[in-house]
Amino acid sequence: MINIRHERPTDAPAREALLDLAFGACRFEKASEHLREGCEPAGGLSFVATAPIPSLAGYRTIPFVLWMNGQARRGEDEAMVGTVRLWHIAAGARAALLLGPLAVHPSWRGRGIGAALTRCALAQARQLGHTAVLLVGDGPYYARFGFSADKTDRLWLPGRYEPERLLSHELEPGALDGAHGLISAAPPLPTQLGRGVSFTAAMHGRMELVEAA
Ligand SMILES: CC(C)(COP(=O)(O)OP(=O)(O)OC[C@H]1O[C@@H](n2cnc3c(N)ncnc32)[C@H](O)[C@@H]1OP(=O)(O)O)[C@@H](O)C(=O)NCCC(=O)NCCS
């Protein structure tokens, strides 16, 4: 079973290792990364996907640890297989969130984990009262969650990026109507402390929301 839960402070080393693996060293050169530099992610909007570590015997654990490229450590009962975080931004004059980086361990891709992380993050953002989410990413992947470039043509980021990859998704219809101007890091608005959202799924099946309490 894959579990999706809020990120904990102790998850940081595994998350950074996973991002290095997914994006390589050039990940810090991305325009969206510059926007996140020196900022804290939005409260309650960092999620990780974890897989249980087989613990029947040491000879089964060690190959699993190696296979996971450092995501799993001996003595732990779970390994991080996916990560997503959201950040406060201003899109022109509108308060919004920036989604990313989203990454799934190469050995665990194609099982719905990226989709479950994204849907979980969007559901929680909506529950916390946020109205719009932006990201820089692949349109063909993010279209399934409702992202498009329809409302980003008058918004821009500092740094180099492909404008057609600047996408948005309104959590509240019309939230980005007429939005124009620079996208910049922004201090958080007062938000509700959210209720948890959690997903569980069969390891080889598509993931489903089983609890949103
Ligand atoms: C993108 C990523 C997070 C997807 O994670 P995942 O758990 O494999 O995603 P899911 O299982 O939810 O979805 C898999 C589907 O998305 C498709 N997909 C994956 N990456 C895609 C992309 N960049 N563009 C279009 N489709 C993509 C797969 O082909 C698959 O299609 P199918 O459902 O028709 O078989 C993962 O591939 C990853 O970590 N990539 C490297 C980092 C990255 O590119 N992050 C996103 C920034 S744009």
The ligand as a Gaussian input file, in Angstrom:
#p B3LYP/6-31G(d) Opt

LIG

0 1
 C        5.745000      13.554000     -13.703000
 C        5.729000      12.522000     -12.581000
 C        5.602000      13.247000     -11.247000
 C        4.499000      11.612000     -12.775000
 O        4.430000      10.719000     -11.689000
 P        3.666000       9.323000     -11.839000
 O        3.410000       8.800000     -10.476000
 O        4.372000       8.442000     -12.782000
 O        2.327000       9.822000     -12.512000
 P        0.946000       9.045000     -12.635000
 O        1.149000       7.604000     -12.355000
 O       -0.050000       9.787000     -11.843000
 O        0.583000       9.276000     -14.147000
 C        1.220000       8.530000     -15.117000
 C        0.688000       8.975000     -16.461000
 O        1.180000      10.303000     -16.731000
 C        1.915000      10.283000     -17.947000
 N        3.003000      11.242000     -17.807000
 C        4.035000      11.195000     -16.954000
 N        4.842000      12.258000     -17.149000
 C        4.285000      12.967000     -18.158000
 C        4.650000      14.162000     -18.806000
 N        5.752000      14.831000     -18.482000
 N        3.831000      14.597000     -19.796000
 C        2.717000      13.932000     -20.152000
 N        2.329000      12.780000     -19.554000
 C        3.104000      12.317000     -18.579000
 C        2.383000       8.853000     -18.077000
 O        2.668000       8.548000     -19.416000
 C        1.185000       8.088000     -17.566000
 O        0.181000       8.052000     -18.554000
 P       -1.007000       6.943000     -18.530000
 O       -1.800000       7.188000     -17.285000
 O       -1.774000       7.241000     -19.775000
 O       -0.307000       5.632000     -18.523000
 C        6.988000      11.631000     -12.604000
 O        7.118000      11.076000     -13.889000
 C        8.263000      12.364000     -12.237000
 O        8.623000      12.445000     -11.070000
 N        8.969000      12.871000     -13.265000
 C       10.242000      13.583000     -13.050000
 C        9.996000      14.918000     -12.402000
 C        9.005000      15.757000     -13.179000
 O        9.063000      15.843000     -14.402000
 N        8.067000      16.370000     -12.418000
 C        6.980000      17.161000     -12.981000
 C        7.423000      18.470000     -13.465000
 S        6.582000      18.907000     -14.978000

